[in-house]
Amino acid sequence: MKKILSTILACALLTACDSNEVADVSLGLLTTKDIKISVLKDPLIDGVTCHIANVEADLDFADPSDMSISCRQTGEITPAMLANIDKSKSGEVVFKKSKSILFKSLKIRRIFDEESQTLMYLSYSTKETSGSYKHSLSTVPLWGTKAFAEPAAITQ
């Protein structure tokens, strides 16, 4: 039991147990903060891969809210994939990660802009920091994919 608890504690402190983590950049010798870069495959749109960079403070109760996101087409995007997504103006959350013990989290939301035939991925913090909700946006145009629909073909 003691061994299991120490493994869980080490995992929580080191945060190296994140299977999506592809890079870890130290912010210096005298800090416990690192920039972690994670990869996220959209669960409904297989042809989209996002990379999220955010600061993690290993020994703090809350991580900073700053983050950035970059998404690209890395495979086929089909009309069948688009048929399964939420097309409302607020879209849907495709990823969520806790950033503190006090209800702050990092969320990635997919929103479809039908008029411009673009998938938008919005990363944001759910807690206000210094008078601002931190956020970042990345877009994936459907131009050149099987899912692209000519503007005249879109029914209003």
C-alpha positions in Angstrom: 0.0 0.0 0.0 2.8 2.4 0.9 4.5 1.7 -2.4 1.3 2.4 -4.4 0.8 5.7 -2.5 4.4 6.8 -3.2 4.0 5.9 -6.9 0.8 8.0 -7.1 2.5 10.9 -5.3 5.5 10.8 -7.6 3.3 10.7 -10.6 1.3 13.7 -9.4 4.4 15.7 -8.6 6.3 14.9 -11.8 3.3 15.0 -14.1 5.2 12.8 -16.5 2.4 10.3 -16.5 0.4 12.2 -19.2 0.4 9.8 -22.2 -0.4 12.8 -24.5 2.7 14.7 -23.5 5.1 15.1 -26.4 7.5 17.8 -25.0 8.6 19.3 -21.7 10.5 22.5 -21.6 12.0 23.7 -18.4 11.5 27.4 -17.6 14.8 27.5 -15.6 16.8 25.8 -12.9 15.3 27.8 -10.1 11.6 27.2 -10.9 9.2 24.3 -10.7 7.3 25.5 -13.7 7.6 23.9 -17.1 5.9 24.3 -20.5 4.2 21.0 -21.4 3.2 20.3 -24.9 0.5 17.7 -25.5 -1.0 16.2 -28.6 -4.7 15.8 -29.0 -6.5 13.9 -31.8 -10.0 15.1 -32.3 -12.2 12.1 -31.2 -14.8 12.7 -34.0 -12.6 14.2 -36.7 -9.8 11.8 -37.1 -8.0 14.0 -39.7 -7.3 16.8 -37.1 -4.4 16.9 -34.7 -3.9 19.7 -32.1 -0.9 20.6 -30.1 -1.5 22.4 -26.8 1.2 24.2 -24.9 0.6 25.2 -21.3 2.6 26.0 -18.2 2.5 23.5 -15.4 3.7 24.3 -11.9 4.6 21.0 -10.3 4.5 22.0 -6.7 1.7 24.6 -6.7 -2.0 24.1 -6.0 -2.9 25.7 -9.4 -1.2 26.0 -12.8 -1.1 29.3 -14.6 -4.0 29.8 -17.0 -1.8 30.7 -20.1 -2.0 28.3 -23.0 -1.8 28.2 -26.7 -3.2 25.8 -29.3 -2.3 24.9 -32.9 -4.4 22.5 -35.0 -3.7 21.1 -38.4 -5.3 18.7 -40.9 -3.2 15.5 -40.5 -5.5 13.1 -42.3 -8.7 12.7 -44.3 -11.8 14.8 -43.2 -15.1 13.4 -44.6 -18.7 14.5 -44.7 -19.6 11.5 -42.4 -17.2 12.9 -39.7 -18.8 16.3 -39.9 -22.3 14.8 -39.7 -21.5 13.6 -36.1 -20.3 16.9 -34.6 -22.3 19.5 -32.7 -22.9 22.4 -35.1 -24.3 24.8 -32.6 -22.7 28.3 -32.1 -21.1 27.1 -28.9 -19.8 23.8 -30.3 -18.7 21.0 -28.0 -15.9 20.3 -25.6 -13.4 17.8 -27.0 -10.8 17.9 -24.2 -10.7 18.9 -20.6 -7.8 19.0 -18.1 -7.8 20.1 -14.5 -5.5 23.0 -13.7 -6.1 23.4 -10.0 -7.7 21.9 -6.9 -10.2 24.7 -7.0 -12.3 24.0 -10.1 -10.0 25.7 -12.7 -9.7 23.7 -15.9 -8.3 23.9 -19.4 -10.9 23.1 -22.1 -10.7 22.7 -25.8 -13.9 23.3 -27.7 -14.6 22.5 -31.4 -16.8 25.0 -33.2 -17.9 24.6 -36.9 -18.1 27.8 -39.0 -20.3 26.5 -41.8 -20.2 29.7 -43.8 -16.4 29.7 -44.1 -16.2 25.8 -44.0 -13.7 25.9 -41.1 -13.3 24.0 -37.9 -12.3 26.2 -35.0 -10.6 24.9 -31.9 -10.8 27.2 -28.9 -8.6 26.6 -25.8 -9.6 28.4 -22.7 -9.3 28.6 -18.9 -12.5 28.3 -16.9 -11.3 30.7 -14.2 -10.7 34.4 -14.5 -7.0 35.4 -14.0 -5.9 39.0 -13.6 -9.3 40.2 -14.9 -9.2 38.0 -18.0 -10.2 34.5 -19.1 -7.1 33.2 -21.0 -7.8 31.7 -24.4 -6.3 30.8 -27.7 -7.8 29.9 -31.1 -6.7 27.7 -34.0 -8.6 27.0 -37.2 -8.6 24.1 -39.7 -10.1 25.0 -43.1 -12.0 22.2 -44.9 -10.9 23.5 -48.4 -9.4 20.6 -50.3 -11.0 17.9 -48.1 -13.9 15.6 -49.0 -15.9 17.4 -46.3 -15.7 20.8 -48.1 -19.1 22.1 -49.3 -19.4 24.9 -51.8 -21.1 27.9 -50.2 -24.0 27.6 -52.8 -24.5 24.0 -51.7 -25.0 24.9 -48.1 -28.7 24.9 -47.1 -29.8 27.8 -45.0 
